[in-house]
Amino acid sequence: MISIPVFSDPSHAETVVVDGVKLQLGFNWNTRGEYWSMSISVANIVALASVKLCLGLPLIQNYRIPSLPSGEMVIFDPSYEKDCIDKDDFADGVVYLVYLTEDEVDAL
């Protein structure tokens, strides 16, 4: 399991390598809807755009995009008490964006 940093800056980008694939992640806070979205690019080609980040739901594998790694990204709430993600929850360590390898997903 790899924890991926998400900051409270309303629009920012991160680059991570998971399962040997370099991902460029773009994060945006939607002020009106009060939710985070994420876009994923591989080799500067957009693979997923504006996926709403929801607690406990798979974020990438439902799309079956060959350029994405074979694992899964999920938002994890260790307290199991959150219903939604607030703007500062990632930065405050309340929730985490994590990448699970295919083996880790299969073990669930």
DAHU-V494221 format. One line per field, one symbol per residue. psi: psi as a letter, one per 30 degrees, with the letter a starting at -180 (. if undefined). Layout:
BEGIN
psi = ???
END
This chain:
BEGIN
psi = kkkkkklfkfjllkklkkhgkjkjkkkkkjeefhlklkkkkkhgkkekkhkkjkkgkkfefffhjffllfakklkkjffgfkflklegeeefgelkkkkkleeeeff.
END
